[in-house]
Amino acid sequence: MAPGARPFRMLPARLLPLLRTPLRLLPRLASSTPMAGEKPVEASIRSKLQRELEPTHLEVHNESHQHAVPPGAETHFKVVIASSRFAGLPLLQRHRLVNEILQAELAGPVHALSIHAKTPEQWDQNADVSRSPACLGGSKHDPHMAEKLGSQG
């Protein structure tokens, strides 16, 4: 190797298409790809909402750790989303739209989904999102729950 030359590093194959992607599209692609440490259900939720609703703001929070579920579970989520697709829709219709997009997740691993759906204008005026309440589920008060969860791992 020549003095001062830097070793060539191969790009992972999954990144090669980005070399041919116009720069204006890279932010959109980056926001729809799984984030570091993101798990499969969380990644699926993020990807589907990004693709279907083209949000100006999207947060997907896995809140499973706040509930009586095994460690690493993906069962309880909060979605905070601002999309122009919500314009003119009442809150109930916005929630139905999100639920329809995530019907496979809701029929499978997702037990609870909190949705905060706003238009971009509403988000710009007020980006406040209420904190999720503490879990009051019956299993949290089951004296044998720790034993049951320990036997599932």
C-alpha positions in Angstrom: 0.0 0.0 0.0 1.3 3.4 -0.9 2.3 5.7 2.0 -0.6 7.8 3.2 -3.1 5.6 1.3 -6.2 4.5 3.1 -7.3 0.9 3.0 -10.3 0.3 0.7 -13.4 -0.8 2.6 -16.3 -2.6 0.9 -19.7 -1.2 1.3 -22.3 -3.7 2.6 -24.4 -4.9 -0.4 -27.5 -3.4 1.1 -26.0 0.1 0.8 -24.9 -0.2 -2.9 -28.3 1.1 -4.2 -27.8 4.3 -2.2 -24.9 5.1 -4.4 -27.3 5.5 -7.3 -30.0 7.3 -5.3 -30.5 11.0 -5.9 -29.4 12.9 -2.8 -32.8 14.5 -2.4 -34.3 11.1 -1.6 -31.7 9.9 0.9 -33.4 11.6 4.0 -36.7 9.8 3.2 -34.9 6.4 2.8 -33.0 6.9 6.0 -36.1 7.5 7.9 -37.8 4.4 6.6 -34.9 2.0 7.4 -34.7 0.3 10.8 -32.8 2.3 13.4 -29.8 0.8 15.2 -31.0 -1.7 17.8 -34.6 -1.6 16.5 -36.4 -4.9 16.7 -38.5 -6.6 14.0 -42.0 -5.5 15.1 -40.9 -2.0 15.8 -39.1 -1.9 12.4 -42.2 -3.2 10.6 -44.4 -0.6 12.3 -42.0 2.2 11.3 -41.6 1.0 7.7 -45.4 0.6 7.1 -46.3 3.9 8.5 -43.5 5.7 6.6 -44.5 4.0 3.4 -48.3 4.5 3.6 -48.6 7.9 5.3 -45.4 9.7 4.3 -45.2 11.5 7.7 -43.4 14.7 8.4 -42.8 13.4 11.9 -42.8 9.8 13.1 -41.9 8.3 16.5 -42.3 4.6 17.3 -41.8 3.8 21.0 -41.7 0.2 22.3 -43.2 0.5 25.8 -43.3 -3.2 26.5 -40.7 -2.8 29.2 -43.3 -0.9 31.2 -45.6 -3.9 31.4 -45.6 -7.4 32.8 -44.1 -9.1 29.7 -40.9 -11.1 29.2 -37.7 -9.0 28.7 -37.3 -8.0 25.1 -41.0 -8.3 24.2 -42.6 -6.2 21.5 -46.2 -6.1 22.6 -46.9 -2.5 23.7 -46.2 0.5 21.4 -46.8 4.3 21.2 -46.9 5.9 17.8 -46.6 9.7 17.4 -47.2 10.7 13.8 -47.9 13.8 11.8 -49.1 13.3 8.2 -50.9 15.4 5.7 -53.0 12.3 5.0 -54.8 13.1 8.3 -56.1 16.5 7.0 -59.9 16.7 7.3 -60.1 13.4 9.1 -61.6 13.3 12.7 -59.4 11.7 15.3 -61.3 8.4 15.2 -60.7 8.1 11.4 -57.0 8.8 11.9 -56.8 6.0 14.4 -58.7 3.6 12.1 -56.3 4.4 9.3 -53.3 3.6 11.4 -54.9 0.5 12.7 -55.7 -0.7 9.2 -52.1 -0.2 8.1 -50.9 -2.1 11.1 -53.6 -4.8 11.0 -51.0 -7.7 10.8 -49.1 -6.5 13.8 -52.3 -5.9 15.8 -53.5 -9.4 14.9 -50.2 -10.9 16.0 -47.6 -9.7 18.5 -48.9 -6.2 19.3 -51.2 -6.3 22.3 -51.6 -2.5 22.8 -51.1 0.5 20.5 -51.3 4.1 21.6 -51.7 6.5 18.7 -51.1 10.3 18.6 -52.0 11.3 15.1 -51.8 14.9 14.0 -51.6 16.9 10.8 -48.2 18.6 10.1 -49.9 22.0 11.0 -51.2 20.6 14.3 -47.7 19.2 15.1 -46.1 22.6 14.3 -48.5 24.3 16.6 -48.3 21.8 19.5 -45.8 19.0 19.5 -46.7 18.0 23.1 -47.5 14.3 23.6 -48.9 13.0 26.9 -46.9 10.5 28.8 -48.1 6.9 28.8 -49.8 5.9 32.1 -48.3 3.3 34.4 -49.4 -0.2 33.7 -52.3 -1.3 35.9 -52.7 -4.7 34.3 -53.9 -7.5 36.5 -50.8 -9.6 35.8 -48.6 -6.9 37.3 -50.2 -7.6 40.7 -50.0 -11.4 40.3 -47.5 -12.6 43.0 -46.5 -15.5 40.7 -45.9 -13.4 37.6 -42.1 -13.1 38.0 -42.0 -16.9 38.2 -44.2 -17.2 35.1 -42.1 -14.7 33.1 -38.9 -16.4 34.2 -40.1 -19.8 32.8 -40.8 -18.2 29.4 -37.2 -17.3 28.6 
